[in-house]
């Protein structure tokens, strides 16, 4: 099992990519904390996972509220004394005909950027105490390229996630912590999707996708699993070869 005996925290885990990640992580031996504001769906998924022989629990978490993160960190410290994996998956969309809507801008920055920052702020400390950890931040293709139908606030929020990830990766590498981002393209509609959930509009979106199909949540989950596992560990925890790794082995 690729995550055997590891404790993993996944935000926005009640449905979509987060739910797929939770199922996969559990199958790979991790105890999974599903964190979300959609309590009914989250509890239902925990029941599904535990009935299938996995280990999971639900924790109500608004990723934009520091007090929520503080409570969760207190719980993790008292219950497990560690956190091995954080997946900052929680996010909202910004589909609207008005690409200059200020309320949408404020909301996506608050959830998609502030939420990821707070997740790293609190979890990096706990991981640093244990000298190891993996953080995977869910960004988006919208954080890498401009798109005619995407609100600038959404692109900005996901671009910020990409660069915060790079900064954290450099700043905490010596602590044994890996920080990576994943950038999905067109995926199944989020629960907050409006315009982009319309079938006719999605046809337009798919014109920019070479394979002419949406991505699958399981495809994203598999990429996240690799980054969370020891397979993506570089040389963390391993003895550095005397030749600096220049000789193929």
C-alpha positions in Angstrom: 0.0 0.0 0.0 1.4 3.4 -1.1 0.1 5.3 2.0 0.2 2.7 4.6 0.0 4.1 8.2 -0.1 7.7 6.9 -2.6 10.3 8.2 -4.0 12.4 5.3 -6.1 15.5 5.4 -8.2 16.4 2.3 -10.1 19.6 2.1 -13.3 19.9 0.0 -13.5 16.1 0.3 -17.2 15.6 0.2 -17.6 15.3 -3.5 -15.8 15.6 -6.9 -12.0 15.4 -7.0 -11.8 15.5 -3.2 -14.1 12.5 -2.8 -12.1 10.5 -5.4 -8.9 11.3 -3.6 -10.4 10.2 -0.3 -11.5 6.9 -1.7 -8.1 6.3 -3.3 -6.1 7.3 -0.3 -8.1 5.0 1.9 -7.6 2.1 -0.5 -3.9 2.7 -0.3 -3.8 2.4 3.5 -4.1 6.0 4.8 -6.4 7.1 7.6 -8.2 10.0 5.8 -9.7 13.1 7.4 -12.3 14.4 5.1 -12.7 18.2 5.7 -15.5 20.2 4.2 -18.6 22.4 4.9 -20.9 19.9 3.2 -21.5 17.8 6.3 -24.1 15.4 5.1 -22.2 14.4 2.0 -19.0 14.2 4.0 -20.5 11.9 6.6 -22.0 9.7 3.9 -18.7 9.3 2.2 -17.0 8.4 5.5 -19.6 5.6 6.0 -19.0 4.4 2.5 -15.2 4.2 3.1 -15.5 2.5 6.5 -18.0 0.0 5.2 -15.5 -0.9 2.5 -12.8 -1.6 5.2 -11.1 1.8 5.0 -10.3 4.3 7.8 -11.8 7.7 7.6 -13.5 10.4 9.6 -15.2 13.7 8.9 -14.3 17.2 10.2 -16.3 20.3 9.5 -13.9 22.9 8.1 -14.4 26.3 6.5 -11.0 26.7 4.9 -11.3 30.5 5.0 -11.6 30.7 8.8 -8.4 30.5 10.9 -10.4 29.4 14.0 -11.5 26.3 12.1 -7.9 25.4 11.1 -6.8 26.0 14.7 -9.4 23.5 16.0 -8.4 21.0 13.4 -4.7 21.3 14.3 -5.4 20.8 18.0 -7.3 17.7 17.1 -4.6 16.3 14.9 -1.9 16.9 17.5 -3.9 15.3 20.3 -5.2 12.4 18.3 -2.3 11.5 16.0 0.6 13.7 16.9 1.4 14.1 13.2 0.1 14.8 9.7 1.7 13.1 6.7 -0.3 14.5 3.8 -2.3 17.6 3.1 -4.4 18.0 -0.1 -5.6 21.5 -0.4 -8.5 20.6 -2.7 -11.3 22.9 -1.6 -12.2 25.6 -4.1 -15.1 27.3 -5.9 -15.7 28.2 -9.5 -16.3 31.6 -10.9 -18.5 31.1 -14.0 -20.5 34.1 -14.8 -21.3 36.2 -17.9 -19.9 39.2 -16.0 -16.1 38.6 -16.1 -15.6 41.8 -14.0 -17.9 41.0 -11.1 -16.1 42.1 -8.0 -18.1 39.9 -5.6 -17.0 36.8 -7.6 -13.4 38.1 -7.5 -13.5 38.5 -3.7 -15.1 35.1 -3.1 -12.7 33.1 -5.3 -9.7 34.8 -3.8 -11.0 34.2 -0.3 -11.6 30.4 -0.8 -9.2 29.4 -3.5 -6.2 31.4 -2.4 -6.6 32.3 1.3 -7.9 28.8 2.0 -4.8 27.2 0.5 -2.5 29.6 2.3 -4.2 28.9 5.7 -3.9 25.2 5.0 -0.2 25.4 4.4 0.3 27.9 7.3 -1.1 25.5 9.9 -0.1 22.1 8.4 3.5 23.1 7.6 4.1 23.7 11.3 2.9 20.2 12.3 4.8 18.6 9.5 8.0 20.5 10.4 7.8 19.1 13.9 8.0 15.6 12.5 10.5 16.4 9.8 8.5 15.1 6.9 5.3 15.6 4.9 3.7 16.1 1.5 1.4 18.9 0.5 -0.5 18.8 -2.8 -2.3 22.0 -3.8 -5.0 21.8 -6.4 -4.6 24.6 -8.8 -5.9 24.7 -12.4 -4.9 25.1 -16.0 -6.6 28.5 -15.6 -3.7 29.4 -13.3 -1.2 28.9 -16.1 -2.9 30.3 -19.2 -5.4 33.0 -20.1 -8.9 31.9 -21.2 -11.6 34.0 -22.8 -14.5 32.6 -20.7 -12.8 32.5 -17.2 -13.2 35.2 -14.7 -9.9 37.0 -14.0 -10.4 36.4 -10.3 -10.5 32.7 -10.8 -7.4 32.7 -12.9 -5.7 34.9 -10.4 -6.7 32.7 -7.5 -5.3 29.6 -9.2 -2.2 31.4 -10.4 -1.5 32.4 -6.8 -1.8 28.8 -5.7 0.8 27.8 -8.3 3.4 30.4 -7.1 2.6 29.9 -3.4 3.3 26.2 -4.0 6.7 27.0 -5.5 7.6 29.3 -2.6 6.6 26.8 0.0 8.5 24.0 -1.7 11.7 26.0 -1.6 11.2 27.4 1.9 10.4 24.0 3.5 12.5 21.6 1.5 15.1 21.4 4.2 12.4 20.4 6.7 11.8 17.3 4.6 8.5 18.6 3.3 7.5 18.3 -0.4 5.0 20.8 -1.8 3.5 20.3 -5.3 0.6 21.6 -7.3 -1.7 19.8 -9.7 -3.4 21.7 -12.6 -6.6 20.0 -13.9 -8.2 21.2 -17.1 -11.9 20.9 -17.9 -13.5 18.7 -15.2 -17.0 17.7 -14.3 -19.0 20.8 -13.0 -18.3 21.8 -9.4 -21.2 22.3 -7.1 -20.7 26.0 -7.4 -20.6 26.0 -11.2 -23.3 27.9 -13.1 -22.5 29.0 -16.6 -19.8 26.3 -17.1 -22.3 23.6 -16.1 -24.5 24.3 -19.1 -24.0 21.5 -21.7 -23.9 23.9 -24.6 -21.3 26.1 -22.9 -19.2 23.0 -22.1 -19.1 22.1 -25.8 -17.4 25.5 -26.3 -15.0 24.7 -23.5 -14.1 21.3 -24.9 -13.0 22.9 -28.2 -9.8 23.9 -26.4 -9.2 20.4 -25.2 -7.2 18.2 -27.7 -8.9 15.0 -26.6 -12.3 16.6 -26.8 -13.4 15.3 -23.4 -13.6 16.3 -19.8 -11.1 15.0 -17.3 -12.1 12.3 -14.8 -11.8 12.9 -11.1 -10.0 9.6 -10.8 -7.3 10.8 -13.1 -6.6 13.8 -10.9 -6.7 11.6 -7.8 -4.1 9.2 -9.2 -1.7 12.2 -9.9 -2.3 13.4 -6.3 -1.7 10.0 -4.9 1.7 9.8 -6.6 2.8 13.2 -5.3 1.5 12.2 -1.8 3.3 8.9 -1.7 7.0 8.0 -1.1 7.3 7.4 -4.8 7.6 11.2 -5.3 10.0 11.5 -2.4 13.1 12.5 -4.4 15.8 11.5 -1.8 13.9 12.6 1.3 14.7 10.1 4.1 17.2 8.2 1.9 20.9 8.2 2.0 22.5 10.5 -0.6 24.6 8.5 -3.0 28.3 9.3 -2.7 28.4 10.5 -6.3 25.5 12.8 -5.8 23.2 10.5 -7.7 25.0 11.0 -11.0 25.5 7.3 -11.6 22.5 5.4 -12.8 21.4 2.6 -10.5 
